[in-house]
Amino acid sequence: MMTRDQLRRTFKDLHQSGCFVIPNPWDAGSARLLAQLGFRALATTSSGMAWSLGYGDHGVPLRDALARVSEIADSVDVPVSVDFEGGFAVDPDEVAANVAAATATRISGLSIEDSTGDSSQPLFEFDLAVDRIRAARRAIDQAGGDVLLTGRSEGFIAGRPDLSETIRRLVAYADAGADCLFAPGIRTASDIEAIVSAVAPKPVNVVVSSDFTTVSALADLGVRRISVGGSLARTAFRAALDAAVEIAEQGTFTVLARPSRFADINKMLKI
């Protein structure tokens, strides 16, 4: 197994050139399966992790989130970045304290987003949002500076799909110390190109949650990192729910008769 320092150096190196896919596990089992498929890094999904723990998205307490993140990072020998939501706090100093706790685990990166969860004011006020990124940067630097920080602006998925404001925030997050920039919900080539250009030379992450692009197309646009968010977890939970609903409502088991990957999964996870 690589040391924590080696994992973090590897993760930073991945962001220097080219384009890589960083899929999103929700527990140790899904992480190990993805790592064995050859992905060079992984990133947790807040929604998938929450569902697997019996919560709704953004409902996991910090203590439980850190425990699950540690399990995932300890289960694989590739870098793991964490969807750290909004830092589990509003106040920048509290965000910094929580980021410091996360850096004590084996993770190689984490992201901080600017959504509030309040539909009437879905994004944190600009200066506060920047201060929160700056606080996360400070906490990482004080812990050794080797965890990669991603700054996320959520406008396109929080009801504020304003490209100019999104770019203004991402540029400010880059200036405040974010190593990588991310605007979930961006889908068009022109919007992606505009963001890549605005924050260059810092790398950009694009999340793909439907069939609207390809790895090669995003690489051609200058995207450095591609994630899939909660899509893999959503697919897995949807399949299980469909089967369970059939059993509960119809008393039949046709979904369970579909071809199984039992042997493959068991072989991949068998120690």
URKA-V134046 format. One record per pair of residues at least 12 apart in sequence whose C-alpha atoms are under 8 Angstrom apart, sorted by sequence separation. I is the first residue (numbers start at 1). J is the second residue. If there is no record, write none. Layout:
I,J
I,J
This chain:
46,58
87,99
137,149
154,166
170,182
243,255
69,82
136,149
153,166
170,183
242,255
243,256
114,129
23,39
153,169
22,39
25,42
153,170
166,183
206,223
21,39
22,40
23,41
24,42
25,43
26,44
133,151
152,170
181,199
205,223
208,226
21,40
22,41
23,42
24,43
25,44
26,45
49,68
151,170
204,223
205,224
206,225
207,226
208,227
209,228
20,40
21,41
22,42
23,43
24,44
25,45
26,46
186,206
203,223
204,224
205,225
206,226
207,227
208,228
209,229
22,43
24,45
112,133
181,202
186,207
203,224
204,225
205,226
206,227
207,228
208,229
209,230
26,48
27,49
151,173
180,202
181,203
182,204
183,205
184,206
185,207
203,225
205,227
207,229
209,231
25,48
26,49
151,174
179,202
180,203
181,204
182,205
183,206
184,207
25,49
112,136
179,203
180,204
181,205
182,206
27,52
44,69
82,107
87,112
174,199
180,205
187,212
196,221
26,52
62,88
80,106
81,107
84,110
85,111
86,112
87,113
196,222
58,85
61,88
80,107
81,108
82,109
83,110
84,111
85,112
86,113
151,178
156,183
157,184
171,198
196,223
79,107
80,108
81,109
82,110
83,111
84,112
85,113
86,114
149,177
150,178
151,179
155,183
156,184
157,185
163,191
167,195
171,199
174,202
193,221
79,108
80,109
81,110
82,111
83,112
84,113
86,115
149,178
150,179
151,180
152,181
153,182
154,183
156,185
170,199
192,221
193,222
11,41
81,111
86,116
148,178
149,179
150,180
151,181
152,182
153,183
154,184
156,186
123,154
148,179
149,180
150,181
151,182
152,183
153,184
154,185
167,198
192,223
73,105
74,106
123,155
148,180
150,182
152,184
189,221
73,106
122,155
73,107
70,105
123,158
42,78
44,80
66,102
70,106
92,128
96,132
122,158
41,78
42,79
43,80
44,81
45,82
46,83
70,107
95,132
99,136
103,140
110,147
112,149
122,159
40,78
41,79
42,80
43,81
44,82
45,83
46,84
69,107
108,146
109,147
110,148
111,149
112,150
113,151
114,152
115,153
122,160
40,79
41,80
42,81
43,82
44,83
46,85
92,131
93,132
96,135
100,139
108,147
109,148
110,149
111,150
112,151
113,152
114,153
115,154
119,158
130,169
134,173
137,176
41,81
43,83
92,132
95,135
96,136
99,139
100,140
103,143
107,147
108,148
109,149
110,150
111,151
112,152
113,153
114,154
115,155
119,159
133,173
137,177
27,68
31,72
35,76
91,132
92,133
95,136
96,137
99,140
109,150
111,152
113,154
137,178
35,77
90,132
93,135
96,138
97,139
130,172
134,176
28,71
32,75
35,78
92,135
96,139
100,143
115,158
126,169
130,173
133,176
134,177
27,71
28,72
31,75
32,76
92,136
103,147
133,177
27,72
28,73
31,76
131,176
133,178
26,72
130,176
28,75
28,76
11,79
10,79
7,77
7,78
8,79
7,79
2,77
1,77
2,78
11,108
11,109
8,107
8,108
7,108
8,109
4,106
4,107
4,108
12,148
9,146
11,148
8,146
8,147
8,148
5,146
48,230
47,230
43,227
45,229
46,230
44,229
45,230
48,233
47,233
48,234
16,203
15,203
21,215
19,219
18,219
19,222
22,225
23,226
24,227
19,223
20,224
21,225
22,226
23,227
24,228
19,224
20,225
21,226
22,227
23,228
24,229
18,224
19,225
20,226
21,227
22,228
23,229
24,230
17,224
19,226
25,232
26,233
24,232
25,233
15,224
15,225
33,265
36,268
33,268
33,269
32,269
29,269
